[in-house]
């Protein structure tokens, strides 16, 4: 399900985010390469949040890359992208 949401929303992402995903991010605490992770969360069936962030495999610290929030009602779907 997350993959389907990712595929449908990837067209809305700015090229900067897509390019950032390809580059290595170094942990400011440990100085090792961080993993790029996507999480999906559904709240009440009308709202879905997808978080993209970097997480250090050693210390667990996180750097938020972006949030994509979709809210749907009977006729519209609102998509909010924050960086």
KOLVEX-226309 format. One record per atom (N, C-alpha, C, O): residue number from 0; residue in one letter; chain; x, y, z. Coordinates in nm, 2 decimals, decimal comma, padded with zeros to 4 digits. Layout:
// KOLVEX-226309
nr->NUM | rest->A | kette->A | c1->X | c2->Y | c3->Z
...
This chain:
// KOLVEX-226309
nr->0 | rest->X | kette->A | c1->00,08 | c2->-00,12 | c3->00,00
nr->0 | rest->X | kette->A | c1->00,00 | c2->00,00 | c3->00,00
nr->0 | rest->X | kette->A | c1->00,09 | c2->00,13 | c3->00,00
nr->0 | rest->X | kette->A | c1->00,06 | c2->00,22 | c3->-00,07
nr->1 | rest->X | kette->A | c1->00,19 | c2->00,13 | c3->00,08
nr->1 | rest->X | kette->A | c1->00,28 | c2->00,24 | c3->00,09
nr->1 | rest->X | kette->A | c1->00,34 | c2->00,27 | c3->-00,05
nr->1 | rest->X | kette->A | c1->00,36 | c2->00,38 | c3->-00,09
nr->2 | rest->X | kette->A | c1->00,38 | c2->00,16 | c3->-00,12
nr->2 | rest->X | kette->A | c1->00,44 | c2->00,17 | c3->-00,25
nr->2 | rest->X | kette->A | c1->00,35 | c2->00,23 | c3->-00,35
nr->2 | rest->X | kette->A | c1->00,39 | c2->00,32 | c3->-00,43
nr->3 | rest->X | kette->A | c1->00,22 | c2->00,20 | c3->-00,34
nr->3 | rest->X | kette->A | c1->00,12 | c2->00,26 | c3->-00,43
nr->3 | rest->X | kette->A | c1->00,10 | c2->00,41 | c3->-00,41
nr->3 | rest->X | kette->A | c1->00,09 | c2->00,49 | c3->-00,50
nr->4 | rest->X | kette->A | c1->00,10 | c2->00,44 | c3->-00,28
nr->4 | rest->X | kette->A | c1->00,09 | c2->00,58 | c3->-00,24
nr->4 | rest->X | kette->A | c1->00,21 | c2->00,66 | c3->-00,29
nr->4 | rest->X | kette->A | c1->00,20 | c2->00,77 | c3->-00,35
nr->5 | rest->X | kette->A | c1->00,33 | c2->00,60 | c3->-00,27
nr->5 | rest->X | kette->A | c1->00,45 | c2->00,66 | c3->-00,31
nr->5 | rest->X | kette->A | c1->00,45 | c2->00,68 | c3->-00,46
nr->5 | rest->X | kette->A | c1->00,49 | c2->00,79 | c3->-00,51
nr->6 | rest->X | kette->A | c1->00,41 | c2->00,58 | c3->-00,54
nr->6 | rest->X | kette->A | c1->00,41 | c2->00,60 | c3->-00,69
nr->6 | rest->X | kette->A | c1->00,31 | c2->00,70 | c3->-00,73
nr->6 | rest->X | kette->A | c1->00,34 | c2->00,78 | c3->-00,83
nr->7 | rest->X | kette->A | c1->00,20 | c2->00,72 | c3->-00,67
nr->7 | rest->X | kette->A | c1->00,10 | c2->00,81 | c3->-00,71
nr->7 | rest->X | kette->A | c1->00,14 | c2->00,96 | c3->-00,67
nr->7 | rest->X | kette->A | c1->00,09 | c2->01,05 | c3->-00,73
nr->8 | rest->X | kette->A | c1->00,22 | c2->00,97 | c3->-00,56
nr->8 | rest->X | kette->A | c1->00,25 | c2->01,10 | c3->-00,52
nr->8 | rest->X | kette->A | c1->00,39 | c2->01,15 | c3->-00,56
nr->8 | rest->X | kette->A | c1->00,42 | c2->01,27 | c3->-00,55
nr->9 | rest->X | kette->A | c1->00,47 | c2->01,06 | c3->-00,62
nr->9 | rest->X | kette->A | c1->00,61 | c2->01,10 | c3->-00,66
nr->9 | rest->X | kette->A | c1->00,61 | c2->01,21 | c3->-00,76
nr->9 | rest->X | kette->A | c1->00,70 | c2->01,29 | c3->-00,77
nr->10 | rest->X | kette->A | c1->00,50 | c2->01,21 | c3->-00,84
nr->10 | rest->X | kette->A | c1->00,49 | c2->01,31 | c3->-00,95
nr->10 | rest->X | kette->A | c1->00,48 | c2->01,45 | c3->-00,89
nr->10 | rest->X | kette->A | c1->00,51 | c2->01,55 | c3->-00,95
nr->11 | rest->X | kette->A | c1->00,43 | c2->01,47 | c3->-00,76
nr->11 | rest->X | kette->A | c1->00,41 | c2->01,59 | c3->-00,70
nr->11 | rest->X | kette->A | c1->00,53 | c2->01,65 | c3->-00,63
nr->11 | rest->X | kette->A | c1->00,54 | c2->01,76 | c3->-00,59
nr->12 | rest->X | kette->A | c1->00,63 | c2->01,56 | c3->-00,61
nr->12 | rest->X | kette->A | c1->00,75 | c2->01,60 | c3->-00,53
nr->12 | rest->X | kette->A | c1->00,84 | c2->01,69 | c3->-00,62
nr->12 | rest->X | kette->A | c1->00,86 | c2->01,66 | c3->-00,74
nr->13 | rest->X | kette->A | c1->00,90 | c2->01,79 | c3->-00,56
nr->13 | rest->X | kette->A | c1->00,99 | c2->01,87 | c3->-00,63
nr->13 | rest->X | kette->A | c1->01,12 | c2->01,79 | c3->-00,66
nr->13 | rest->X | kette->A | c1->01,15 | c2->01,70 | c3->-00,59
nr->14 | rest->X | kette->A | c1->01,19 | c2->01,83 | c3->-00,77
nr->14 | rest->X | kette->A | c1->01,31 | c2->01,75 | c3->-00,81
nr->14 | rest->X | kette->A | c1->01,41 | c2->01,76 | c3->-00,70
nr->14 | rest->X | kette->A | c1->01,49 | c2->01,66 | c3->-00,69
nr->15 | rest->X | kette->A | c1->01,42 | c2->01,86 | c3->-00,62
nr->15 | rest->X | kette->A | c1->01,51 | c2->01,87 | c3->-00,51
nr->15 | rest->X | kette->A | c1->01,50 | c2->01,75 | c3->-00,42
nr->15 | rest->X | kette->A | c1->01,61 | c2->01,70 | c3->-00,37
nr->16 | rest->X | kette->A | c1->01,38 | c2->01,71 | c3->-00,38
nr->16 | rest->X | kette->A | c1->01,36 | c2->01,60 | c3->-00,29
nr->16 | rest->X | kette->A | c1->01,41 | c2->01,47 | c3->-00,35
nr->16 | rest->X | kette->A | c1->01,47 | c2->01,39 | c3->-00,29
nr->17 | rest->X | kette->A | c1->01,38 | c2->01,45 | c3->-00,48
nr->17 | rest->X | kette->A | c1->01,42 | c2->01,33 | c3->-00,55
nr->17 | rest->X | kette->A | c1->01,57 | c2->01,32 | c3->-00,55
nr->17 | rest->X | kette->A | c1->01,62 | c2->01,21 | c3->-00,53
nr->18 | rest->X | kette->A | c1->01,63 | c2->01,43 | c3->-00,59
nr->18 | rest->X | kette->A | c1->01,78 | c2->01,43 | c3->-00,59
nr->18 | rest->X | kette->A | c1->01,84 | c2->01,41 | c3->-00,45
nr->18 | rest->X | kette->A | c1->01,94 | c2->01,35 | c3->-00,44
nr->19 | rest->X | kette->A | c1->01,78 | c2->01,47 | c3->-00,35
nr->19 | rest->X | kette->A | c1->01,83 | c2->01,45 | c3->-00,21
nr->19 | rest->X | kette->A | c1->01,83 | c2->01,31 | c3->-00,17
nr->19 | rest->X | kette->A | c1->01,92 | c2->01,26 | c3->-00,10
nr->20 | rest->X | kette->A | c1->01,73 | c2->01,23 | c3->-00,22
nr->20 | rest->X | kette->A | c1->01,72 | c2->01,09 | c3->-00,18
nr->20 | rest->X | kette->A | c1->01,84 | c2->01,01 | c3->-00,24
nr->20 | rest->X | kette->A | c1->01,88 | c2->00,91 | c3->-00,19
nr->21 | rest->X | kette->A | c1->01,90 | c2->01,06 | c3->-00,35
nr->21 | rest->X | kette->A | c1->02,00 | c2->00,99 | c3->-00,41
nr->21 | rest->X | kette->A | c1->02,14 | c2->01,02 | c3->-00,35
nr->21 | rest->X | kette->A | c1->02,23 | c2->00,94 | c3->-00,36
nr->22 | rest->X | kette->A | c1->02,15 | c2->01,13 | c3->-00,27
nr->22 | rest->X | kette->A | c1->02,28 | c2->01,17 | c3->-00,21
nr->22 | rest->X | kette->A | c1->02,29 | c2->01,11 | c3->-00,07
nr->22 | rest->X | kette->A | c1->02,19 | c2->01,09 | c3->00,00
nr->23 | rest->X | kette->A | c1->02,41 | c2->01,09 | c3->-00,03
nr->23 | rest->X | kette->A | c1->02,44 | c2->01,04 | c3->00,11
nr->23 | rest->X | kette->A | c1->02,43 | c2->01,15 | c3->00,21
nr->23 | rest->X | kette->A | c1->02,48 | c2->01,26 | c3->00,18
nr->24 | rest->X | kette->A | c1->02,36 | c2->01,13 | c3->00,32
nr->24 | rest->X | kette->A | c1->02,36 | c2->01,23 | c3->00,43
nr->24 | rest->X | kette->A | c1->02,43 | c2->01,17 | c3->00,55
nr->24 | rest->X | kette->A | c1->02,42 | c2->01,05 | c3->00,58
nr->25 | rest->X | kette->A | c1->02,52 | c2->01,25 | c3->00,60
nr->25 | rest->X | kette->A | c1->02,61 | c2->01,20 | c3->00,71
nr->25 | rest->X | kette->A | c1->02,55 | c2->01,25 | c3->00,85
nr->25 | rest->X | kette->A | c1->02,50 | c2->01,36 | c3->00,86
nr->26 | rest->X | kette->A | c1->02,55 | c2->01,16 | c3->00,94
nr->26 | rest->X | kette->A | c1->02,49 | c2->01,19 | c3->01,08
nr->26 | rest->X | kette->A | c1->02,58 | c2->01,30 | c3->01,14
nr->26 | rest->X | kette->A | c1->02,70 | c2->01,28 | c3->01,15
nr->27 | rest->X | kette->A | c1->02,52 | c2->01,40 | c3->01,20
nr->27 | rest->X | kette->A | c1->02,60 | c2->01,51 | c3->01,26
nr->27 | rest->X | kette->A | c1->02,66 | c2->01,46 | c3->01,39
nr->27 | rest->X | kette->A | c1->02,76 | c2->01,52 | c3->01,43
nr->28 | rest->X | kette->A | c1->02,61 | c2->01,36 | c3->01,46
nr->28 | rest->X | kette->A | c1->02,66 | c2->01,31 | c3->01,58
nr->28 | rest->X | kette->A | c1->02,77 | c2->01,20 | c3->01,56
nr->28 | rest->X | kette->A | c1->02,88 | c2->01,21 | c3->01,62
nr->29 | rest->X | kette->A | c1->02,74 | c2->01,10 | c3->01,47
nr->29 | rest->X | kette->A | c1->02,83 | c2->00,99 | c3->01,46
nr->29 | rest->X | kette->A | c1->02,92 | c2->01,00 | c3->01,34
nr->29 | rest->X | kette->A | c1->03,02 | c2->00,92 | c3->01,33
nr->30 | rest->X | kette->A | c1->02,89 | c2->01,08 | c3->01,24
nr->30 | rest->X | kette->A | c1->02,97 | c2->01,10 | c3->01,12
nr->30 | rest->X | kette->A | c1->02,96 | c2->00,97 | c3->01,03
nr->30 | rest->X | kette->A | c1->03,06 | c2->00,94 | c3->00,97
nr->31 | rest->X | kette->A | c1->02,85 | c2->00,90 | c3->01,03
nr->31 | rest->X | kette->A | c1->02,84 | c2->00,78 | c3->00,94
nr->31 | rest->X | kette->A | c1->02,71 | c2->00,81 | c3->00,85
nr->31 | rest->X | kette->A | c1->02,63 | c2->00,90 | c3->00,88
nr->32 | rest->X | kette->A | c1->02,70 | c2->00,73 | c3->00,75
nr->32 | rest->X | kette->A | c1->02,60 | c2->00,75 | c3->00,65
nr->32 | rest->X | kette->A | c1->02,46 | c2->00,71 | c3->00,71
nr->32 | rest->X | kette->A | c1->02,44 | c2->00,61 | c3->00,78
nr->33 | rest->X | kette->A | c1->02,36 | c2->00,80 | c3->00,69
nr->33 | rest->X | kette->A | c1->02,23 | c2->00,78 | c3->00,74
nr->33 | rest->X | kette->A | c1->02,14 | c2->00,71 | c3->00,64
nr->33 | rest->X | kette->A | c1->02,17 | c2->00,72 | c3->00,52
nr->34 | rest->X | kette->A | c1->02,04 | c2->00,63 | c3->00,69
nr->34 | rest->X | kette->A | c1->01,95 | c2->00,56 | c3->00,60
nr->34 | rest->X | kette->A | c1->01,83 | c2->00,65 | c3->00,57
nr->34 | rest->X | kette->A | c1->01,79 | c2->00,73 | c3->00,65
nr->35 | rest->X | kette->A | c1->01,78 | c2->00,64 | c3->00,45
nr->35 | rest->X | kette->A | c1->01,66 | c2->00,72 | c3->00,40
nr->35 | rest->X | kette->A | c1->01,54 | c2->00,63 | c3->00,42
nr->35 | rest->X | kette->A | c1->01,54 | c2->00,52 | c3->00,37
nr->36 | rest->X | kette->A | c1->01,44 | c2->00,68 | c3->00,50
nr->36 | rest->X | kette->A | c1->01,33 | c2->00,60 | c3->00,54
nr->36 | rest->X | kette->A | c1->01,20 | c2->00,68 | c3->00,51
nr->36 | rest->X | kette->A | c1->01,19 | c2->00,80 | c3->00,52
nr->37 | rest->X | kette->A | c1->01,10 | c2->00,60 | c3->00,47
nr->37 | rest->X | kette->A | c1->00,96 | c2->00,66 | c3->00,45
nr->37 | rest->X | kette->A | c1->00,87 | c2->00,58 | c3->00,54
nr->37 | rest->X | kette->A | c1->00,87 | c2->00,46 | c3->00,55
nr->38 | rest->X | kette->A | c1->00,78 | c2->00,66 | c3->00,61
nr->38 | rest->X | kette->A | c1->00,68 | c2->00,60 | c3->00,70
nr->38 | rest->X | kette->A | c1->00,54 | c2->00,65 | c3->00,65
nr->38 | rest->X | kette->A | c1->00,53 | c2->00,77 | c3->00,60
nr->39 | rest->X | kette->A | c1->00,44 | c2->00,57 | c3->00,66
nr->39 | rest->X | kette->A | c1->00,31 | c2->00,60 | c3->00,62
nr->39 | rest->X | kette->A | c1->00,22 | c2->00,59 | c3->00,75
nr->39 | rest->X | kette->A | c1->00,23 | c2->00,49 | c3->00,82
nr->40 | rest->X | kette->A | c1->00,13 | c2->00,68 | c3->00,77
nr->40 | rest->X | kette->A | c1->00,04 | c2->00,68 | c3->00,88
nr->40 | rest->X | kette->A | c1->-00,10 | c2->00,72 | c3->00,84
nr->40 | rest->X | kette->A | c1->-00,12 | c2->00,82 | c3->00,78
nr->41 | rest->X | kette->A | c1->-00,20 | c2->00,64 | c3->00,87
nr->41 | rest->X | kette->A | c1->-00,34 | c2->00,67 | c3->00,84
nr->41 | rest->X | kette->A | c1->-00,41 | c2->00,70 | c3->00,97
nr->41 | rest->X | kette->A | c1->-00,39 | c2->00,63 | c3->01,07
nr->42 | rest->X | kette->A | c1->-00,49 | c2->00,81 | c3->00,97
nr->42 | rest->X | kette->A | c1->-00,55 | c2->00,84 | c3->01,10
nr->42 | rest->X | kette->A | c1->-00,69 | c2->00,80 | c3->01,10
nr->42 | rest->X | kette->A | c1->-00,73 | c2->00,70 | c3->01,17
nr->43 | rest->X | kette->A | c1->-00,78 | c2->00,86 | c3->01,03
nr->43 | rest->X | kette->A | c1->-00,92 | c2->00,83 | c3->01,04
nr->43 | rest->X | kette->A | c1->-00,98 | c2->00,78 | c3->00,91
nr->43 | rest->X | kette->A | c1->-01,11 | c2->00,78 | c3->00,89
nr->44 | rest->X | kette->A | c1->-00,90 | c2->00,74 | c3->00,82
nr->44 | rest->X | kette->A | c1->-00,95 | c2->00,70 | c3->00,68
nr->44 | rest->X | kette->A | c1->-00,96 | c2->00,81 | c3->00,58
nr->44 | rest->X | kette->A | c1->-00,97 | c2->00,79 | c3->00,46
nr->45 | rest->X | kette->A | c1->-00,96 | c2->00,94 | c3->00,63
nr->45 | rest->X | kette->A | c1->-00,96 | c2->01,05 | c3->00,54
nr->45 | rest->X | kette->A | c1->-00,83 | c2->01,12 | c3->00,53
nr->45 | rest->X | kette->A | c1->-00,81 | c2->01,20 | c3->00,44
nr->46 | rest->X | kette->A | c1->-00,74 | c2->01,09 | c3->00,63
nr->46 | rest->X | kette->A | c1->-00,61 | c2->01,16 | c3->00,63
nr->46 | rest->X | kette->A | c1->-00,50 | c2->01,06 | c3->00,63
nr->46 | rest->X | kette->A | c1->-00,51 | c2->00,96 | c3->00,71
nr->47 | rest->X | kette->A | c1->-00,40 | c2->01,09 | c3->00,55
nr->47 | rest->X | kette->A | c1->-00,28 | c2->01,00 | c3->00,54
nr->47 | rest->X | kette->A | c1->-00,16 | c2->01,09 | c3->00,54
nr->47 | rest->X | kette->A | c1->-00,15 | c2->01,19 | c3->00,47
nr->48 | rest->X | kette->A | c1->-00,06 | c2->01,05 | c3->00,62
nr->48 | rest->X | kette->A | c1->00,07 | c2->01,13 | c3->00,63
nr->48 | rest->X | kette->A | c1->00,18 | c2->01,03 | c3->00,59
nr->48 | rest->X | kette->A | c1->00,19 | c2->00,92 | c3->00,64
nr->49 | rest->X | kette->A | c1->00,27 | c2->01,08 | c3->00,50
nr->49 | rest->X | kette->A | c1->00,39 | c2->01,01 | c3->00,47
nr->49 | rest->X | kette->A | c1->00,51 | c2->01,10 | c3->00,50
nr->49 | rest->X | kette->A | c1->00,52 | c2->01,21 | c3->00,46
nr->50 | rest->X | kette->A | c1->00,60 | c2->01,04 | c3->00,59
nr->50 | rest->X | kette->A | c1->00,72 | c2->01,11 | c3->00,63
nr->50 | rest->X | kette->A | c1->00,84 | c2->01,05 | c3->00,57
nr->50 | rest->X | kette->A | c1->00,86 | c2->00,93 | c3->00,56
nr->51 | rest->X | kette->A | c1->00,92 | c2->01,14 | c3->00,51
nr->51 | rest->X | kette->A | c1->01,05 | c2->01,10 | c3->00,46
nr->51 | rest->X | kette->A | c1->01,16 | c2->01,16 | c3->00,55
nr->51 | rest->X | kette->A | c1->01,16 | c2->01,28 | c3->00,57
nr->52 | rest->X | kette->A | c1->01,25 | c2->01,08 | c3->00,60
nr->52 | rest->X | kette->A | c1->01,35 | c2->01,13 | c3->00,69
nr->52 | rest->X | kette->A | c1->01,48 | c2->01,04 | c3->00,68
nr->52 | rest->X | kette->A | c1->01,47 | c2->00,93 | c3->00,63
nr->53 | rest->X | kette->A | c1->01,58 | c2->01,09 | c3->00,73
nr->53 | rest->X | kette->A | c1->01,71 | c2->01,02 | c3->00,74
nr->53 | rest->X | kette->A | c1->01,73 | c2->00,98 | c3->00,89
nr->53 | rest->X | kette->A | c1->01,70 | c2->01,05 | c3->00,98
nr->54 | rest->X | kette->A | c1->01,77 | c2->00,85 | c3->00,91
nr->54 | rest->X | kette->A | c1->01,79 | c2->00,80 | c3->01,04
nr->54 | rest->X | kette->A | c1->01,93 | c2->00,73 | c3->01,05
nr->54 | rest->X | kette->A | c1->01,97 | c2->00,66 | c3->00,96
nr->55 | rest->X | kette->A | c1->02,00 | c2->00,76 | c3->01,16
nr->55 | rest->X | kette->A | c1->02,13 | c2->00,71 | c3->01,18
nr->55 | rest->X | kette->A | c1->02,11 | c2->00,57 | c3->01,23
nr->55 | rest->X | kette->A | c1->02,04 | c2->00,54 | c3->01,33
nr->56 | rest->X | kette->A | c1->02,18 | c2->00,47 | c3->01,17
nr->56 | rest->X | kette->A | c1->02,17 | c2->00,33 | c3->01,22
nr->56 | rest->X | kette->A | c1->02,24 | c2->00,31 | c3->01,35
nr->56 | rest->X | kette->A | c1->02,21 | c2->00,21 | c3->01,42
nr->57 | rest->X | kette->A | c1->02,33 | c2->00,39 | c3->01,38
nr->57 | rest->X | kette->A | c1->02,41 | c2->00,38 | c3->01,51
nr->57 | rest->X | kette->A | c1->02,34 | c2->00,44 | c3->01,63
nr->57 | rest->X | kette->A | c1->02,32 | c2->00,38 | c3->01,73
nr->58 | rest->X | kette->A | c1->02,31 | c2->00,57 | c3->01,62
nr->58 | rest->X | kette->A | c1->02,26 | c2->00,64 | c3->01,73
nr->58 | rest->X | kette->A | c1->02,11 | c2->00,67 | c3->01,73
nr->58 | rest->X | kette->A | c1->02,05 | c2->00,70 | c3->01,83
nr->59 | rest->X | kette->A | c1->02,05 | c2->00,65 | c3->01,61
nr->59 | rest->X | kette->A | c1->01,90 | c2->00,66 | c3->01,60
nr->59 | rest->X | kette->A | c1->01,85 | c2->00,81 | c3->01,57
nr->59 | rest->X | kette->A | c1->01,73 | c2->00,83 | c3->01,57
nr->60 | rest->X | kette->A | c1->01,94 | c2->00,90 | c3->01,56
nr->60 | rest->X | kette->A | c1->01,90 | c2->01,04 | c3->01,54
nr->60 | rest->X | kette->A | c1->01,83 | c2->01,05 | c3->01,41
nr->60 | rest->X | kette->A | c1->01,87 | c2->00,98 | c3->01,31
nr->61 | rest->X | kette->A | c1->01,74 | c2->01,15 | c3->01,39
nr->61 | rest->X | kette->A | c1->01,66 | c2->01,16 | c3->01,27
nr->61 | rest->X | kette->A | c1->01,68 | c2->01,31 | c3->01,22
nr->61 | rest->X | kette->A | c1->01,69 | c2->01,40 | c3->01,29
nr->62 | rest->X | kette->A | c1->01,67 | c2->01,32 | c3->01,09
nr->62 | rest->X | kette->A | c1->01,67 | c2->01,45 | c3->01,02
nr->62 | rest->X | kette->A | c1->01,55 | c2->01,44 | c3->00,92
nr->62 | rest->X | kette->A | c1->01,55 | c2->01,36 | c3->00,83
nr->63 | rest->X | kette->A | c1->01,45 | c2->01,52 | c3->00,95
nr->63 | rest->X | kette->A | c1->01,33 | c2->01,52 | c3->00,87
nr->63 | rest->X | kette->A | c1->01,36 | c2->01,58 | c3->00,73
nr->63 | rest->X | kette->A | c1->01,42 | c2->01,69 | c3->00,72
nr->64 | rest->X | kette->A | c1->01,32 | c2->01,51 | c3->00,62
nr->64 | rest->X | kette->A | c1->01,34 | c2->01,56 | c3->00,49
nr->64 | rest->X | kette->A | c1->01,21 | c2->01,62 | c3->00,44
nr->64 | rest->X | kette->A | c1->01,21 | c2->01,74 | c3->00,39
nr->65 | rest->X | kette->A | c1->01,10 | c2->01,55 | c3->00,45
nr->65 | rest->X | kette->A | c1->00,97 | c2->01,61 | c3->00,40
nr->65 | rest->X | kette->A | c1->00,85 | c2->01,53 | c3->00,46
nr->65 | rest->X | kette->A | c1->00,86 | c2->01,42 | c3->00,49
nr->66 | rest->X | kette->A | c1->00,74 | c2->01,60 | c3->00,46
nr->66 | rest->X | kette->A | c1->00,61 | c2->01,54 | c3->00,50
nr->66 | rest->X | kette->A | c1->00,51 | c2->01,56 | c3->00,38
nr->66 | rest->X | kette->A | c1->00,51 | c2->01,66 | c3->00,32
nr->67 | rest->X | kette->A | c1->00,44 | c2->01,45 | c3->00,35
nr->67 | rest->X | kette->A | c1->00,33 | c2->01,46 | c3->00,25
nr->67 | rest->X | kette->A | c1->00,20 | c2->01,42 | c3->00,32
nr->67 | rest->X | kette->A | c1->00,19 | c2->01,31 | c3->00,38
nr->68 | rest->X | kette->A | c1->00,11 | c2->01,51 | c3->00,33
nr->68 | rest->X | kette->A | c1->-00,02 | c2->01,49 | c3->00,40
nr->68 | rest->X | kette->A | c1->-00,13 | c2->01,50 | c3->00,30
nr->68 | rest->X | kette->A | c1->-00,14 | c2->01,59 | c3->00,22
nr->69 | rest->X | kette->A | c1->-00,21 | c2->01,39 | c3->00,29
nr->69 | rest->X | kette->A | c1->-00,33 | c2->01,39 | c3->00,20
nr->69 | rest->X | kette->A | c1->-00,45 | c2->01,39 | c3->00,29
nr->69 | rest->X | kette->A | c1->-00,47 | c2->01,31 | c3->00,38
nr->70 | rest->X | kette->A | c1->-00,55 | c2->01,48 | c3->00,25
nr->70 | rest->X | kette->A | c1->-00,68 | c2->01,48 | c3->00,32
nr->70 | rest->X | kette->A | c1->-00,78 | c2->01,47 | c3->00,21
nr->70 | rest->X | kette->A | c1->-00,79 | c2->01,56 | c3->00,12
nr->71 | rest->X | kette->A | c1->-00,87 | c2->01,38 | c3->00,23
nr->71 | rest->X | kette->A | c1->-00,98 | c2->01,37 | c3->00,13
nr->71 | rest->X | kette->A | c1->-01,11 | c2->01,38 | c3->00,19
nr->71 | rest->X | kette->A | c1->-01,14 | c2->01,34 | c3->00,30
nr->72 | rest->X | kette->A | c1->-01,20 | c2->01,45 | c3->00,12
nr->72 | rest->X | kette->A | c1->-01,34 | c2->01,45 | c3->00,16
nr->72 | rest->X | kette->A | c1->-01,42 | c2->01,39 | c3->00,04
nr->72 | rest->X | kette->A | c1->-01,37 | c2->01,31 | c3->-00,04
nr->73 | rest->X | kette->A | c1->-01,55 | c2->01,42 | c3->00,03
nr->73 | rest->X | kette->A | c1->-01,63 | c2->01,35 | c3->-00,07
nr->73 | rest->X | kette->A | c1->-01,60 | c2->01,39 | c3->-00,21
nr->73 | rest->X | kette->A | c1->-01,62 | c2->01,31 | c3->-00,30
nr->74 | rest->X | kette->A | c1->-01,55 | c2->01,51 | c3->-00,23
nr->74 | rest->X | kette->A | c1->-01,52 | c2->01,56 | c3->-00,37
nr->74 | rest->X | kette->A | c1->-01,38 | c2->01,60 | c3->-00,40
nr->74 | rest->X | kette->A | c1->-01,34 | c2->01,61 | c3->-00,52
nr->75 | rest->X | kette->A | c1->-01,30 | c2->01,62 | c3->-00,30
nr->75 | rest->X | kette->A | c1->-01,17 | c2->01,68 | c3->-00,32
nr->75 | rest->X | kette->A | c1->-01,06 | c2->01,60 | c3->-00,24
nr->75 | rest->X | kette->A | c1->-01,09 | c2->01,53 | c3->-00,15
nr->76 | rest->X | kette->A | c1->-00,94 | c2->01,61 | c3->-00,29
nr->76 | rest->X | kette->A | c1->-00,82 | c2->01,56 | c3->-00,22
nr->76 | rest->X | kette->A | c1->-00,72 | c2->01,67 | c3->-00,21
nr->76 | rest->X | kette->A | c1->-00,68 | c2->01,73 | c3->-00,31
nr->77 | rest->X | kette->A | c1->-00,69 | c2->01,71 | c3->-00,08
nr->77 | rest->X | kette->A | c1->-00,59 | c2->01,81 | c3->-00,06
nr->77 | rest->X | kette->A | c1->-00,45 | c2->01,75 | c3->-00,03
nr->77 | rest->X | kette->A | c1->-00,45 | c2->01,66 | c3->00,06
nr->78 | rest->X | kette->A | c1->-00,35 | c2->01,79 | c3->-00,10
nr->78 | rest->X | kette->A | c1->-00,21 | c2->01,74 | c3->-00,08
nr->78 | rest->X | kette->A | c1->-00,13 | c2->01,85 | c3->-00,03
nr->78 | rest->X | kette->A | c1->-00,11 | c2->01,95 | c3->-00,09
nr->79 | rest->X | kette->A | c1->-00,07 | c2->01,83 | c3->00,10
nr->79 | rest->X | kette->A | c1->00,02 | c2->01,93 | c3->00,15
nr->79 | rest->X | kette->A | c1->00,16 | c2->01,87 | c3->00,16
nr->79 | rest->X | kette->A | c1->00,18 | c2->01,76 | c3->00,21
nr->80 | rest->X | kette->A | c1->00,26 | c2->01,94 | c3->00,10
nr->80 | rest->X | kette->A | c1->00,40 | c2->01,90 | c3->00,10
nr->80 | rest->X | kette->A | c1->00,48 | c2->02,00 | c3->00,18
nr->80 | rest->X | kette->A | c1->00,48 | c2->02,12 | c3->00,15
nr->81 | rest->X | kette->A | c1->00,55 | c2->01,96 | c3->00,29
nr->81 | rest->X | kette->A | c1->00,63 | c2->02,04 | c3->00,37
nr->81 | rest->X | kette->A | c1->00,77 | c2->01,99 | c3->00,37
nr->81 | rest->X | kette->A | c1->00,79 | c2->01,87 | c3->00,36
nr->82 | rest->X | kette->A | c1->00,87 | c2->02,08 | c3->00,37
nr->82 | rest->X | kette->A | c1->01,01 | c2->02,04 | c3->00,37
nr->82 | rest->X | kette->A | c1->01,08 | c2->02,07 | c3->00,50
nr->82 | rest->X | kette->A | c1->01,20 | c2->02,05 | c3->00,52
